[in-house]
Amino acid sequence: SIVFISGKCFRIVDAASGRVDDINCFESADSVTAFEISPDGKQVAIVIDYQLYLVPYNLDALRQVRSRNDLPPMSACKDVMPLSKAIFEEVRWSSDSTKMAVTFKGVDNGRRIDQIRIMDVSKCNADPARLDEFPATRFTMNGYNINPLINNFSWNGDTLFALNSVERNGGLMLYPFMVK
């Protein structure tokens, strides 16, 4: 199966039959930006209205959700959901499903910038341990100083990130991540 976002809906397509079904729709939400299943298949990270929820990956239970307020009670960490108060957008899991990389909106000299934060999500903490945050002052990407957006990023789940800035044909940056 392939799971994807279409508008404000999470959808699943059976690759063999081509059948497409809705998992759930959040029509009253302003934004739905992430539905990322952990590599071990046990959890899913969901971002609705820039808030991050970690819940068990159970399609039957997810189909019963009527609003984002139904997500925290499903979580093993229900007392701390949604995670942090940052403005989250995209999510990528580590290979071992214990860490997560998220894009979020930060502030630098009074203007909003995109950053990537790597967090340890193996424990139920309201503010998970930050393992790294970049680009910050660590490096610059072409065009980032003018338009500090990260169009997309990828993570091999271990030690290597690839980021795209808004600059065409020159905005790709590779970043080696090392756990401190």
C-alpha atoms as a printed R data frame, in Angstrom:
    type eleno elety resid chain resno       x      y      z
1   ATOM     1    CA   SER     A     1   0.000  0.000  0.000
2   ATOM     2    CA   ILE     A     2   0.959  3.610 -0.501
3   ATOM     3    CA   VAL     A     3  -0.266  6.281  1.913
4   ATOM     4    CA   PHE     A     4  -0.434  9.892  0.753
5   ATOM     5    CA   ILE     A     5  -2.012 13.263  1.496
6   ATOM     6    CA   SER     A     6  -4.585 14.711 -0.887
7   ATOM     7    CA   GLY     A     7  -5.884 18.105  0.174
8   ATOM     8    CA   LYS     A     8  -6.815 17.654  3.827
9   ATOM     9    CA   CYS     A     9  -7.232 13.884  3.587
10  ATOM    10    CA   PHE     A    10  -4.971 10.933  4.311
11  ATOM    11    CA   ARG     A    11  -5.512  8.340  1.597
12  ATOM    12    CA   ILE     A    12  -4.242  4.833  0.947
13  ATOM    13    CA   VAL     A    13  -3.943  3.036 -2.360
14  ATOM    14    CA   ASP     A    14  -3.602 -0.709 -2.706
15  ATOM    15    CA   ALA     A    15  -0.796 -1.147 -5.222
16  ATOM    16    CA   ALA     A    16  -2.114 -4.481 -6.530
17  ATOM    17    CA   SER     A    17  -5.727 -3.458 -7.169
18  ATOM    18    CA   GLY     A    18  -5.342  0.311 -7.577
19  ATOM    19    CA   ARG     A    19  -8.174  0.849 -5.091
20  ATOM    20    CA   VAL     A    20  -7.956  4.184 -3.248
21  ATOM    21    CA   ASP     A    21  -9.592  4.696  0.147
22  ATOM    22    CA   ASP     A    22  -9.690  7.573  2.589
23  ATOM    23    CA   ILE     A    23  -8.088  6.931  5.946
24  ATOM    24    CA   ASN     A    24  -9.431 10.204  7.281
25  ATOM    25    CA   CYS     A    25 -10.125 13.805  6.299
26  ATOM    26    CA   PHE     A    26  -9.703 16.931  8.402
27  ATOM    27    CA   GLU     A    27 -11.809 19.428  6.451
28  ATOM    28    CA   SER     A    28 -11.985 21.908  9.352
29  ATOM    29    CA   ALA     A    29  -8.184 22.059  9.583
30  ATOM    30    CA   ASP     A    30  -6.242 24.928  8.043
31  ATOM    31    CA   SER     A    31  -3.427 22.591  6.981
32  ATOM    32    CA   VAL     A    32  -2.562 18.902  6.820
33  ATOM    33    CA   THR     A    33   1.127 18.496  6.012
34  ATOM    34    CA   ALA     A    34   2.419 15.147  7.255
35  ATOM    35    CA   PHE     A    35   1.429 11.501  7.642
36  ATOM    36    CA   GLU     A    36   4.669  9.567  8.101
37  ATOM    37    CA   ILE     A    37   4.662  5.933  9.210
38  ATOM    38    CA   SER     A    38   7.626  4.878 11.356
39  ATOM    39    CA   PRO     A    39   9.978  2.302  9.787
40  ATOM    40    CA   ASP     A    40   8.933 -0.294 12.381
41  ATOM    41    CA   GLY     A    41   5.280  0.287 11.372
42  ATOM    42    CA   LYS     A    42   4.174  0.920 14.951
43  ATOM    43    CA   GLN     A    43   3.577  4.682 14.897
44  ATOM    44    CA   VAL     A    44   2.565  7.439 12.571
45  ATOM    45    CA   ALA     A    45   3.568 11.087 12.846
46  ATOM    46    CA   ILE     A    46   0.749 13.405 11.823
47  ATOM    47    CA   VAL     A    47   0.947 17.176 11.399
48  ATOM    48    CA   ILE     A    48  -2.369 19.023 11.413
49  ATOM    49    CA   ASP     A    49  -2.518 22.804 11.756
50  ATOM    50    CA   TYR     A    50   1.246 22.773 12.362
51  ATOM    51    CA   GLN     A    51   0.907 20.574 15.473
52  ATOM    52    CA   LEU     A    52   2.716 17.226 15.678
53  ATOM    53    CA   TYR     A    53   0.964 14.095 16.936
54  ATOM    54    CA   LEU     A    54   2.499 10.634 17.412
55  ATOM    55    CA   VAL     A    55  -0.093  7.872 17.483
56  ATOM    56    CA   PRO     A    56  -0.158  4.124 16.856
57  ATOM    57    CA   TYR     A    57  -0.384  3.189 13.198
58  ATOM    58    CA   ASN     A    58  -3.754  1.456 13.316
59  ATOM    59    CA   LEU     A    59  -5.884  2.149 10.251
60  ATOM    60    CA   ASP     A    60  -9.153  1.087 11.910
61  ATOM    61    CA   ALA     A    61  -8.571  3.451 14.850
62  ATOM    62    CA   LEU     A    62  -7.415  6.285 12.594
63  ATOM    63    CA   ARG     A    63 -10.578  5.980 10.504
64  ATOM    64    CA   GLN     A    64 -12.642  6.644 13.665
65  ATOM    65    CA   VAL     A    65 -10.946  9.990 14.413
66  ATOM    66    CA   ARG     A    66 -13.345 12.910 13.949
67  ATOM    67    CA   SER     A    67 -11.041 15.821 14.806
68  ATOM    68    CA   ARG     A    68  -7.454 16.410 15.809
69  ATOM    69    CA   ASN     A    69  -8.665 16.461 19.428
70  ATOM    70    CA   ASP     A    70  -9.261 12.703 19.099
71  ATOM    71    CA   LEU     A    71  -5.553 12.062 18.406
72  ATOM    72    CA   PRO     A    72  -3.945 12.683 21.851
73  ATOM    73    CA   PRO     A    73  -6.025 10.020 23.677
74  ATOM    74    CA   MET     A    74  -4.814  7.425 21.140
75  ATOM    75    CA   SER     A    75  -1.151  8.114 21.868
76  ATOM    76    CA   ALA     A    76   1.025  6.223 24.334
77  ATOM    77    CA   CYS     A    77   2.190  9.737 25.261
78  ATOM    78    CA   LYS     A    78  -1.307 11.252 25.487
79  ATOM    79    CA   ASP     A    79  -0.329 13.660 28.267
80  ATOM    80    CA   VAL     A    80   2.196 15.461 26.042
81  ATOM    81    CA   MET     A    81   0.366 15.504 22.690
82  ATOM    82    CA   PRO     A    82   0.703 17.480 20.543
83  ATOM    83    CA   LEU     A    83   4.494 17.597 20.825
84  ATOM    84    CA   SER     A    84   6.053 20.977 21.617
85  ATOM    85    CA   LYS     A    85   4.566 24.236 20.521
86  ATOM    86    CA   ALA     A    86   6.669 24.818 17.403
87  ATOM    87    CA   ILE     A    87   5.151 25.359 13.967
88  ATOM    88    CA   PHE     A    88   5.831 21.945 12.402
89  ATOM    89    CA   GLU     A    89   5.457 21.015  8.736
90  ATOM    90    CA   GLU     A    90   7.302 17.935  7.429
91  ATOM    91    CA   VAL     A    91   8.492 14.808  9.246
92  ATOM    92    CA   ARG     A    92  11.070 12.080  8.585
93  ATOM    93    CA   TRP     A    93  11.812  9.108 10.879
94  ATOM    94    CA   SER     A    94  15.183  7.639 11.788
95  ATOM    95    CA   SER     A    95  15.806  4.052 10.678
96  ATOM    96    CA   ASP     A    96  15.348  2.777 14.235
97  ATOM    97    CA   SER     A    97  12.079  4.745 14.799
98  ATOM    98    CA   THR     A    98  13.465  6.500 17.910
99  ATOM    99    CA   LYS     A    99  14.349  9.846 16.352
100 ATOM   100    CA   MET     A   100  12.507 12.236 14.132
101 ATOM   101    CA   ALA     A   101  13.568 15.101 11.890
102 ATOM   102    CA   VAL     A   102  10.994 17.850 11.454
103 ATOM   103    CA   THR     A   103  10.878 21.104  9.559
104 ATOM   104    CA   PHE     A   104   9.640 23.949 11.706
105 ATOM   105    CA   LYS     A   105   9.389 27.715 11.607
106 ATOM   106    CA   GLY     A   106  12.071 29.453 13.671
107 ATOM   107    CA   VAL     A   107  12.905 33.120 14.153
108 ATOM   108    CA   ASP     A   108  16.168 34.847 13.259
109 ATOM   109    CA   ASN     A   109  16.570 38.609 13.631
110 ATOM   110    CA   GLY     A   110  12.804 39.068 13.715
111 ATOM   111    CA   ARG     A   111  12.007 37.118 10.563
112 ATOM   112    CA   ARG     A   112  10.605 33.657 10.151
113 ATOM   113    CA   ILE     A   113  12.963 30.981  8.855
114 ATOM   114    CA   ASP     A   114  12.713 27.274  8.112
115 ATOM   115    CA   GLN     A   115  14.866 24.971 10.220
116 ATOM   116    CA   ILE     A   116  15.218 21.235 10.682
117 ATOM   117    CA   ARG     A   117  15.220 19.817 14.189
118 ATOM   118    CA   ILE     A   118  16.232 16.269 15.060
119 ATOM   119    CA   MET     A   119  14.482 15.018 18.201
120 ATOM   120    CA   ASP     A   120  14.615 11.905 20.334
121 ATOM   121    CA   VAL     A   121  11.008 10.646 20.444
122 ATOM   122    CA   SER     A   122  11.755  7.377 22.241
123 ATOM   123    CA   LYS     A   123  10.347  8.734 25.525
124 ATOM   124    CA   CYS     A   124   7.179 10.637 26.387
125 ATOM   125    CA   ASN     A   125   8.532 14.162 26.846
126 ATOM   126    CA   ALA     A   126   6.538 17.333 26.205
127 ATOM   127    CA   ASP     A   127   9.673 18.839 24.665
128 ATOM   128    CA   PRO     A   128  11.725 15.944 23.222
129 ATOM   129    CA   ALA     A   129  15.502 16.148 23.478
130 ATOM   130    CA   ARG     A   130  16.909 18.184 20.594
131 ATOM   131    CA   LEU     A   131  19.803 16.317 19.039
132 ATOM   132    CA   ASP     A   132  20.528 18.906 16.363
133 ATOM   133    CA   GLU     A   133  19.037 21.927 14.645
134 ATOM   134    CA   PHE     A   134  20.114 23.289 11.269
135 ATOM   135    CA   PRO     A   135  20.974 25.137  9.105
136 ATOM   136    CA   ALA     A   136  21.032 27.731 11.954
137 ATOM   137    CA   THR     A   137  24.594 29.022 12.148
138 ATOM   138    CA   ARG     A   138  26.079 25.681 11.119
139 ATOM   139    CA   PHE     A   139  26.016 26.303  7.354
140 ATOM   140    CA   THR     A   140  24.267 28.371  4.689
141 ATOM   141    CA   MET     A   141  22.455 27.271  1.578
142 ATOM   142    CA   ASN     A   142  22.380 29.259 -1.662
143 ATOM   143    CA   GLY     A   143  19.537 31.767 -1.513
144 ATOM   144    CA   TYR     A   144  18.658 30.974  2.130
145 ATOM   145    CA   ASN     A   145  19.821 34.387  3.409
146 ATOM   146    CA   ILE     A   146  17.350 36.095  1.038
147 ATOM   147    CA   ASN     A   147  14.509 33.576  1.254
148 ATOM   148    CA   PRO     A   148  15.044 31.310  4.307
149 ATOM   149    CA   LEU     A   149  12.839 28.438  3.201
150 ATOM   150    CA   ILE     A   150  13.588 24.733  2.932
151 ATOM   151    CA   ASN     A   151  11.558 23.440  0.002
152 ATOM   152    CA   ASN     A   152  12.109 19.809  0.886
153 ATOM   153    CA   PHE     A   153  14.473 17.514  2.708
154 ATOM   154    CA   SER     A   154  15.343 13.868  2.828
155 ATOM   155    CA   TRP     A   155  17.092 11.777  5.465
156 ATOM   156    CA   ASN     A   156  18.639  8.362  5.081
157 ATOM   157    CA   GLY     A   157  17.454  7.693  8.647
158 ATOM   158    CA   ASP     A   158  20.984  7.630  9.965
159 ATOM   159    CA   THR     A   159  23.752 10.121  9.146
160 ATOM   160    CA   LEU     A   160  22.960 12.022  5.948
161 ATOM   161    CA   PHE     A   161  20.473 14.777  5.078
162 ATOM   162    CA   ALA     A   162  19.765 16.399  1.722
163 ATOM   163    CA   LEU     A   163  18.042 19.807  1.762
164 ATOM   164    CA   ASN     A   164  16.698 22.005 -1.025
165 ATOM   165    CA   SER     A   165  16.541 25.769 -0.695
166 ATOM   166    CA   VAL     A   166  14.398 27.907 -2.969
167 ATOM   167    CA   GLU     A   167  17.293 28.616 -5.331
168 ATOM   168    CA   ARG     A   168  16.898 26.708 -8.555
169 ATOM   169    CA   ASN     A   169  19.896 24.709 -9.801
170 ATOM   170    CA   GLY     A   170  22.116 25.348 -6.828
171 ATOM   171    CA   GLY     A   171  20.068 25.075 -3.681
172 ATOM   172    CA   LEU     A   172  20.911 21.463 -2.820
173 ATOM   173    CA   MET     A   173  22.894 20.923  0.385
174 ATOM   174    CA   LEU     A   174  24.132 17.663  1.890
175 ATOM   175    CA   TYR     A   175  24.539 17.642  5.671
176 ATOM   176    CA   PRO     A   176  26.193 14.844  7.689
177 ATOM   177    CA   PHE     A   177  24.437 14.347 11.021
178 ATOM   178    CA   MET     A   178  26.397 12.937 13.936
179 ATOM   179    CA   VAL     A   179  24.716 12.167 17.257
180 ATOM   180    CA   LYS     A   180  26.397 14.273 19.915
